[in-house]
């Protein structure tokens, strides 16, 4: 699915300013749609820039960012994927999805203790997701199998897996499906570290250069701020990307992952990214050490 946002051509000395196309990739989720509402609808413009939006699930975006120099100028990635793409991408200072005491959840059809669940087979949404990294930190030897994120709840209900690791809107809808929450990894992480759980962010290609990177960063932050300042219209736009949520729950979900931390991680948010990736490396989950760099 593609959306195109064109910057308004300006005229200087009778000539049009050249327009630079910036390719942007993010998930087709309500929180990302809310975040990019300003840019996608021309409410926010960046002189001389045209933004082309590609919508794709996060695990696919993680994989695409690892290909060559990266397919997109700006891409949403799981923080777990950052060490694998850090030679080509740096992190933008805004656009992060951070769980403040909440995050991906392990759910099952019956109650397991936290000790028991570590010995069950769990459906996961992808091995490069931050949800998987947090799960491995919680239960290092756990048995997992990759399942498309929107099929995890149905397949757990069908009995194909004893439990599932859910992300996105499933964090709000698992209960109405009859599933029980076993572990909220965001709560577990907060208890262990005292920090929020950083799940994903926006990365930008390093070879764009400082001036262009700064312009793109300003445009993205402006889009997020516009959505927060015009919440009702941004939510109405985001509703077309909602899965199984009524407007009230959609509002709640967007509020969980698009807020002041999305404008700026804050010192503890940035520290959380570094701590998470450092722990993943030391645990042998991530082969290479992460050099976490925010461009601004």
matplotlib code that plots the C-alpha trace (Angstrom):
import matplotlib.pyplot as plt

x = [0.0, 1.5, 0.7, 2.4, 2.8, 4.2, 5.8, 4.4, 6.8, 8.1, 9.1, 12.3, 13.5, 10.9, 12.1, 10.7, 12.8, 13.8, 11.8, 13.6, 11.7, 12.1, 11.0, 9.3, 8.3, 6.2, 3.6, -0.1, -1.1, -3.3, -0.5, 1.8, -1.0, -1.7, 2.0, 2.3, -1.1, 0.3, 2.7, 0.4, -2.4, -0.3, -1.2, 2.5, 4.8, 8.6, 9.9, 11.6, 10.7, 8.1, 7.4, 6.5, 5.0, 5.2, 3.1, 4.3, 4.5, 7.4, 9.2, 9.3, 10.6, 13.3, 14.4, 14.3, 16.5, 19.1, 19.2, 22.2, 22.1, 18.5, 15.5, 14.0, 15.4, 13.4, 12.1, 10.3, 12.4, 12.2, 15.0, 16.1, 17.0, 19.1, 22.5, 22.1, 21.5, 23.5, 26.2, 23.6, 21.1, 21.0, 18.0, 15.8, 15.0, 11.3, 8.9, 9.6, 7.1, 7.9, 5.9, 5.8, 5.2, 3.4, 4.3, 4.2, 2.4, 2.5, -1.1, -2.5, -5.9, -5.2, -3.3, 0.4, 2.8, 5.7, 8.0, 5.7, 5.4, 9.2, 8.9, 6.0, 6.1, 5.3, 4.2, 6.1, 5.7, 9.3, 12.9, 13.9, 11.1, 11.8, 9.1, 11.2, 14.3, 12.5, 11.0, 14.5, 15.8, 12.9, 13.2, 16.6, 15.9, 12.2, 10.9, 9.4, 8.0, 7.4, 3.7, 2.3, 1.4, -2.3, -2.5, -1.0, -4.3, -6.3, -3.7, -3.4, -7.2, -7.0, -4.5, -1.6, 0.5, 0.3, 0.9, 1.5, 3.6, 1.3, 2.0, 0.0, -3.7, -3.7, -2.5, -6.0, -8.2, -6.8, -9.3, -12.4, -11.0, -10.9, -7.2, -5.3, -2.3, 0.6, 3.3, 3.4, 7.0, 6.8, 5.9, 8.6, 11.2, 10.2, 10.5, 13.9, 15.4, 13.3, 13.1, 10.4, 10.5, 11.5, 9.9, 10.5, 11.7, 12.3, 15.7, 17.2, 19.9, 23.2, 24.3, 21.6, 23.9, 23.4, 21.4, 18.8, 18.6, 17.8, 15.0, 13.4, 13.7, 11.9, 9.1, 8.6, 8.4, 6.0, 3.8, 3.6, 3.0, 0.2, -1.5, -1.3, -2.6, -5.5, -6.2, -9.8, -9.1, -5.9, -7.8, -10.5, -7.8, -6.1, -9.4, -9.0, -6.0, -7.5, -7.9, -10.7, -10.8, -13.8, -13.0, -12.6, -10.0, -8.3, -7.9, -6.4, -4.0, -2.8, -2.4, -0.2, 2.3, 2.0, 2.6, 5.2, 7.8, 7.1, 8.1, 11.3, 12.5, 13.9, 17.1, 15.6, 14.1, 17.5, 19.2, 16.5, 17.4, 21.1, 20.4, 18.1, 20.6, 23.5, 21.7, 20.8, 24.4, 25.8, 23.2, 24.3, 21.0, 22.5, 25.9, 27.3, 27.4, 25.1, 26.5, 23.2, 23.3, 20.5, 21.0, 19.9]
y = [0.0, 3.3, 6.9, 9.9, 13.3, 16.1, 19.2, 22.3, 23.6, 27.1, 29.6, 31.4, 33.9, 32.5, 28.9, 26.0, 24.6, 21.0, 18.5, 15.6, 12.4, 10.8, 7.2, 6.4, 3.0, 2.2, -0.3, -0.2, 0.2, 2.9, 4.3, 4.8, 6.1, 8.7, 9.6, 10.2, 11.8, 15.3, 14.3, 11.8, 14.4, 17.5, 19.1, 19.3, 20.2, 20.3, 22.7, 20.9, 17.4, 14.9, 11.9, 8.6, 6.2, 2.4, 0.5, -3.0, -5.2, -4.5, -7.8, -7.3, -3.8, -5.1, -7.5, -5.0, -2.6, -5.2, -5.5, -3.7, 0.0, -0.2, 0.2, 3.3, 6.7, 6.5, 3.2, 2.0, -0.7, -2.8, -1.8, -5.4, -4.9, -1.8, -3.5, -5.3, -2.1, 0.5, 0.8, 2.3, 3.8, 6.1, 6.7, 9.8, 11.6, 11.3, 8.6, 6.0, 3.5, 3.1, 1.1, 2.9, -0.1, -2.0, -3.8, -7.1, -9.9, -13.6, -14.9, -18.4, -20.2, -21.1, -19.7, -20.7, -19.5, -17.4, -20.4, -22.8, -20.6, -20.7, -24.3, -23.9, -23.5, -19.9, -18.4, -15.2, -12.4, -12.5, -13.0, -9.4, -7.9, -6.3, -8.4, -11.5, -9.9, -9.1, -12.7, -14.2, -12.0, -13.1, -16.8, -17.5, -21.1, -20.8, -22.7, -20.4, -20.5, -17.5, -16.9, -13.8, -11.4, -11.3, -15.1, -15.6, -15.2, -17.4, -20.2, -20.2, -20.4, -23.4, -25.1, -25.0, -23.3, -23.3, -19.6, -16.6, -13.4, -10.6, -7.1, -4.2, -4.1, -7.6, -6.1, -4.7, -7.4, -10.7, -10.7, -10.7, -13.7, -15.6, -15.6, -14.9, -12.7, -14.6, -12.0, -8.3, -7.9, -4.2, -4.5, -7.2, -4.9, -1.9, -4.0, -5.3, -2.1, 0.8, 1.9, 2.1, -0.7, 0.8, -1.3, 0.5, 3.7, 5.5, 5.0, 7.2, 6.5, 8.0, 8.9, 11.4, 13.9, 16.2, 19.0, 16.7, 14.5, 17.6, 18.7, 15.2, 15.0, 18.4, 17.3, 14.0, 15.7, 18.3, 15.5, 13.9, 17.3, 18.1, 14.8, 15.3, 18.9, 17.7, 14.4, 13.9, 14.4, 12.3, 9.5, 9.6, 9.1, 6.4, 4.4, 3.2, 1.2, -0.2, -4.0, -5.1, -2.0, 0.4, 4.1, 4.1, 1.3, 2.8, 6.1, 4.1, 2.2, 5.3, 7.0, 4.2, 4.5, 8.1, 10.6, 13.0, 10.2, 9.9, 13.5, 12.8, 9.7, 11.6, 10.7, 7.6, 6.5, 6.7, 5.0, 2.2, 1.6, 1.3, -1.0, -3.3, -3.8, -4.1, -6.8, -8.6, -8.6, -9.8, -12.6, -13.8, -13.0, -10.2, -11.1, -7.6, -4.8, -1.8, 1.7, 3.5, 6.9, 9.4, 11.9, 15.0]
z = [0.0, -1.0, -0.1, -1.6, 0.1, -2.1, -0.8, -2.3, -5.0, -4.2, -6.8, -6.4, -9.1, -11.5, -11.2, -9.2, -6.4, -7.2, -5.2, -3.5, -3.0, 0.4, 0.7, 4.0, 5.3, 8.3, 9.5, 8.5, 12.1, 13.7, 15.8, 12.8, 10.7, 13.5, 13.7, 9.9, 9.5, 9.1, 6.3, 4.6, 4.2, 3.4, 6.7, 7.3, 4.4, 4.0, 1.4, -1.4, -0.1, -1.3, 0.9, -0.6, 2.0, 1.9, 4.4, 5.5, 8.6, 10.9, 10.6, 6.8, 7.3, 9.6, 6.9, 4.1, 6.2, 6.2, 2.4, 0.9, 1.7, 2.8, 0.5, 2.2, 3.3, 6.5, 7.9, 11.0, 12.6, 15.8, 18.1, 18.1, 14.4, 14.9, 15.5, 12.2, 10.2, 12.2, 9.6, 7.2, 9.5, 12.5, 14.8, 14.5, 17.7, 17.3, 16.2, 18.8, 20.2, 23.9, 26.5, 29.9, 32.1, 29.3, 26.1, 24.3, 26.2, 26.5, 26.4, 26.6, 26.9, 30.5, 33.4, 33.5, 36.1, 34.9, 35.6, 33.7, 30.6, 30.1, 29.1, 26.6, 22.9, 22.0, 18.7, 18.0, 15.4, 14.2, 15.4, 14.8, 16.7, 20.1, 21.5, 20.7, 22.2, 25.4, 25.5, 25.1, 28.0, 30.1, 29.2, 27.4, 26.3, 25.3, 22.4, 19.7, 16.2, 13.9, 13.0, 11.3, 14.1, 13.2, 13.2, 16.7, 18.7, 16.2, 16.3, 20.0, 20.3, 17.8, 20.1, 17.6, 20.2, 24.0, 24.1, 21.9, 22.1, 21.0, 19.7, 18.3, 19.0, 20.3, 23.6, 24.0, 22.4, 23.7, 26.6, 24.5, 22.6, 25.9, 26.4, 29.6, 30.1, 31.5, 31.3, 30.3, 29.2, 29.5, 33.2, 33.6, 32.0, 34.2, 37.3, 36.3, 35.0, 36.2, 32.5, 29.8, 27.2, 23.8, 21.0, 17.7, 16.2, 12.9, 11.4, 8.6, 6.1, 7.1, 3.6, 3.2, 4.9, 7.9, 6.2, 4.6, 7.7, 9.8, 7.4, 7.5, 11.2, 11.5, 9.2, 11.0, 14.4, 12.9, 11.7, 15.2, 16.8, 14.4, 15.1, 18.9, 18.5, 16.2, 17.9, 16.7, 13.0, 13.2, 15.0, 12.3, 9.7, 11.7, 12.0, 8.5, 9.6, 12.8, 13.3, 15.6, 17.7, 18.3, 18.4, 22.1, 22.1, 19.1, 21.0, 23.9, 21.7, 19.9, 23.2, 24.4, 21.6, 20.3, 23.0, 24.4, 24.3, 20.5, 20.1, 22.1, 23.8, 26.8, 28.6, 30.2, 26.9, 25.1, 28.0, 27.7, 24.1, 24.9, 27.9, 26.0, 23.2, 25.5, 27.5, 24.3, 23.1, 26.5, 26.6, 23.1, 21.4, 19.3, 17.7, 17.5, 19.9, 19.2, 18.7, 19.4, 17.7, 17.5, 14.7, 16.7]

ax = plt.figure().add_subplot(projection="3d")
ax.plot(x, y, z, "-o")
ax.set_aspect("equal")
plt.show()
